[in-house]
Amino acid sequence: MRPYIRLNRLRLHAQVWAIGALTAVAQGTCAAETASWPARPPLSAACDAWERHIRELLDQHRLAAELNDAEFGTVLSLLYAANSHCTRGDTNAALAAYSAIPIGPVQHGPLR
């Protein structure tokens, strides 16, 4: 066998070995990172986030005087209904109820 062919084979084997070693190290690192990532939060955490969000919007609307007492009461009763779904463990119904609450960002219009 010619010397340059032998040298090329050695280089090829070294490159294959290096790629294999790097791949093994990278896979081990990815597996370790994945194992340390926190688990997906439960759906009940979404209920808590929705409730905080709606309560904050209610507070903002009341401070801006954009809701009258009847509108405030309607939104509050819908909030309580959605919260009761969360308490019973019916998270899908709760999330649907939260998303159906008719309240949006404050308009910052003139005070009533």
FIFIMI-578188 format. One record per residue (C-alpha): residue number from 1; residue in one letter; y, x, z. Coordinates in nm, 3 decimals, always signed. Layout:
<rs>
    k  r    north     east       up
  NUM  A        Y        X        Z
...
</rs>
This chain:
<rs>
    k  r    north     east       up
    1  M   +0.000   +0.000   +0.000
    2  R   +0.342   +0.128   -0.087
    3  P   +0.569   +0.225   +0.204
    4  Y   +0.855   -0.007   +0.107
    5  I   +0.618   -0.308   +0.095
    6  R   +0.487   -0.221   +0.441
    7  L   +0.846   -0.191   +0.569
    8  N   +0.938   -0.528   +0.417
    9  R   +0.634   -0.690   +0.582
   10  L   +0.731   -0.540   +0.918
   11  R   +1.085   -0.674   +0.876
   12  L   +0.951   -1.015   +0.781
   13  H   +0.719   -1.021   +1.084
   14  A   +1.005   -0.913   +1.311
   15  Q   +1.229   -1.185   +1.170
   16  V   +0.961   -1.452   +1.213
   17  W   +0.896   -1.337   +1.568
   18  A   +1.269   -1.337   +1.650
   19  I   +1.316   -1.687   +1.508
   20  G   +1.015   -1.809   +1.706
   21  A   +1.145   -1.654   +2.026
   22  L   +1.494   -1.798   +1.978
   23  T   +1.349   -2.141   +1.904
   24  A   +1.137   -2.131   +2.218
   25  V   +1.435   -2.029   +2.429
   26  A   +1.655   -2.297   +2.274
   27  Q   +1.394   -2.567   +2.329
   28  G   +1.353   -2.463   +2.689
   29  T   +1.728   -2.473   +2.741
   30  C   +1.758   -2.819   +2.583
   31  A   +1.473   -2.950   +2.793
   32  A   +1.632   -2.812   +3.108
   33  E   +1.969   -2.964   +3.017
   34  T   +1.814   -3.302   +2.940
   35  A   +1.624   -3.302   +3.268
   36  S   +1.943   -3.235   +3.462
   37  W   +2.149   -3.507   +3.293
   38  P   +2.205   -3.813   +3.509
   39  A   +1.997   -4.117   +3.436
   40  R   +2.150   -4.405   +3.245
   41  P   +2.349   -4.625   +3.484
   42  P   +2.204   -4.966   +3.561
   43  L   +2.351   -5.278   +3.399
   44  S   +2.479   -5.380   +3.741
   45  A   +2.731   -5.096   +3.706
   46  A   +2.867   -5.274   +3.397
   47  C   +2.911   -5.587   +3.608
   48  D   +3.111   -5.389   +3.862
   49  A   +3.326   -5.230   +3.591
   50  W   +3.400   -5.568   +3.429
   51  E   +3.491   -5.723   +3.763
   52  R   +3.732   -5.438   +3.847
   53  H   +3.886   -5.463   +3.501
   54  I   +3.942   -5.840   +3.519
   55  R   +4.082   -5.815   +3.874
   56  E   +4.325   -5.544   +3.762
   57  L   +4.436   -5.759   +3.470
   58  L   +4.484   -6.055   +3.703
   59  D   +4.698   -5.843   +3.937
   60  Q   +4.907   -5.715   +3.648
   61  H   +4.961   -6.065   +3.508
   62  R   +5.060   -6.201   +3.849
   63  L   +5.309   -5.919   +3.904
   64  A   +5.457   -5.976   +3.558
   65  A   +5.462   -6.352   +3.625
   66  E   +5.270   -6.416   +3.305
   67  L   +5.020   -6.654   +3.464
   68  N   +5.102   -6.978   +3.638
   69  D   +4.890   -7.100   +3.928
   70  A   +4.663   -7.314   +3.709
   71  E   +4.593   -7.028   +3.466
   72  F   +4.534   -6.789   +3.753
   73  G   +4.290   -7.035   +3.912
   74  T   +4.102   -7.082   +3.584
   75  V   +4.058   -6.709   +3.529
   76  L   +3.962   -6.657   +3.892
   77  S   +3.696   -6.930   +3.879
   78  L   +3.552   -6.776   +3.559
   79  L   +3.550   -6.439   +3.732
   80  Y   +3.359   -6.584   +4.028
   81  A   +3.110   -6.753   +3.793
   82  A   +3.045   -6.425   +3.611
   83  N   +3.012   -6.244   +3.943
   84  S   +2.754   -6.496   +4.060
   85  H   +2.542   -6.415   +3.752
   86  C   +2.558   -6.048   +3.853
   87  T   +2.458   -6.131   +4.209
   88  R   +2.156   -6.327   +4.086
   89  G   +2.054   -6.035   +3.863
   90  D   +2.122   -6.213   +3.534
   91  T   +2.322   -5.927   +3.393
   92  N   +2.320   -6.035   +3.029
   93  A   +2.467   -6.375   +3.118
   94  A   +2.719   -6.203   +3.345
   95  L   +2.837   -5.966   +3.074
   96  A   +2.871   -6.257   +2.831
   97  A   +3.070   -6.452   +3.091
   98  Y   +3.299   -6.157   +3.165
   99  S   +3.369   -6.098   +2.796
  100  A   +3.453   -6.469   +2.749
  101  I   +3.726   -6.470   +3.017
  102  P   +4.051   -6.548   +2.831
  103  I   +4.274   -6.272   +2.963
  104  G   +4.423   -5.975   +2.784
  105  P   +4.677   -5.704   +2.843
  106  V   +5.010   -5.785   +3.000
  107  Q   +5.281   -5.864   +2.744
  108  H   +5.568   -5.747   +2.969
  109  G   +5.776   -6.038   +2.851
  110  P   +6.063   -6.190   +3.045
  111  L   +5.984   -6.327   +3.388
  112  R   +5.936   -6.703   +3.405
</rs>
